[in-house]
Amino acid sequence: MRPKTFFVFLIIVTAYILGARAGRERYDQIVDAMTAFWNSPDVKKARKSAKKQAVKARNKYS
């Protein structure tokens, strides 16, 4: 096995083990925090602005 492949595999296994130990309660905490972040007014404003810029750039170069 190539060293890079082994390293990636090792990271995946480590993440799985740590995630399994954290349990469902911690997972729910992380999901709640990400949902609160995604729905915050500042992030919504930034997403809307980025979408407008993307549409403008797409129309300009199409």
Rosetta blueprint (number, residue, H / E / L):
1 M L
2 R L
3 P H
4 K H
5 T H
6 F H
7 F H
8 V H
9 F H
10 L H
11 I H
12 I H
13 V H
14 T H
15 A H
16 Y H
17 I H
18 L H
19 G H
20 A H
21 R H
22 A H
23 G H
24 R H
25 E H
26 R H
27 Y H
28 D H
29 Q H
30 I H
31 V H
32 D H
33 A H
34 M H
35 T H
36 A H
37 F H
38 W H
39 N L
40 S L
41 P H
42 D H
43 V H
44 K H
45 K H
46 A H
47 R H
48 K H
49 S H
50 A H
51 K H
52 K H
53 Q H
54 A H
55 V H
56 K H
57 A H
58 R H
59 N H
60 K H
61 Y L
62 S L
